[in-house]
C-alpha cells in the first residue's frame, strides 16, 4: 500500500511544478504528517524531493527528475491503453496526440509489458453510436474540444427553435452519449451550467481570455443529474396498465426504465391470473401508443380512455387482417 502511494506521489510531482502538503494529502487521501514522512522516505531512497518552506511553499522534484513506468503490473498497463476511445479522440482532433502518447508510454514500459496496447485492443472495443444510425461528427467539435482543453471562453451561436441564439460560454466538458456529442458549459456572467448539443452550433469562436475553472465541478455527476432531469421532464402524462407477468418483466425495456421499475415496485398484489395494475409516466399519448404496442396482448390500457380507444381500434384492424382467410 505504501509503495503504491509513494509511486503516486512521485507521478503527481512530475505532473506539476509543485504541490503543497495539503494538496498532496488530498490527492493521496492521507494526513499532511504522512505526506511529510513519505517525502522524507523518497528523499532517502534517492528521489530528489525538495521541500520549499513558508506559506507559499510546497514539494517539488528538482533536477528534471523523471521516473520510468517500471512499477506497472500487466493489468494496469492494459487498463491504461483502454482509457482512450479511438473514435472519440479522432472526432475531437486528438488522434495524433493520443497516438504519440501511446508510443511514449509503450517506450517507458518494461519490455515484458510492451504488448499491452495490442492485447488490450484485441479484447475491448467501444462502438458508441446506436444501431441503424450513421454517426455524424459535428464540424465544430474540434474547435469546441480545443477550447475545453485550454479553459478558453468561446462565443457560440446555436440553433434554438426557428432562430439562433448567441452566448458567451465557459466550456467545462464534453460528453458523448449514444453517438451524440454534448457540451457542458457555464454561461459567462451568470454562473449557471447548461448542456448544449454540439451539432446545433452554427459558429464557435474562441477568444484569448481564459476562465477560472471551478475545481469542485464534477462532470460525470453533473451529467448524470442533468440526464435524469431531462428524461423525467419528458414524462408529462400518465397511463394506467394491467400487465401479465411477462408484460411486467418487459415493461422496463419498453418505457423509461427507472419510471417503469418504480411503478412496478408500487404495484398492488397480482390478481388471480397473476396480472398487476400499474400507473406509469409517459412522454405523451402518441409516444405511449407506439411504445406499448410492442407488448401486444401482455398489456391492457385501462386509462386514459383515448389511449384505450387507440388500442381498441388496433385490435379491430388486426382481427380484420388475421380473422379471415381472405388475405391468403
Buried (B, 14 or more C-beta within 10 A) or exposed (E): EEEEBBBBBBEBBEEEEBBBBEBBBEEBEBEBEBBBEBBEBBEEEEBEBBBEEEEEEBBBBEEEBEBEBEBBEBEEBBBBBBEBBEBBBBBBBBBEEBBEEBEEBBEBBBEEBBBBBEBBEEEEEEEBBEEEEEEEBBEBBBBBBBBBEEBBBBBBBBEEEEEEEEBBBBBBBBBBEEBBBBBBBBEBEEEEBEBBBBBBBEEBEBEEEEBEEEEEEEEEEBBEEBBEEEBEEEBEBEBBBBBBEBBBEBBBEBBBEEBBBBBBEEBEEBEEEEBBBBEBBBBEBEBBBEBBEEBEEBBBBBEBEEBBEBBEEEEEEEEEEEEEEEEE
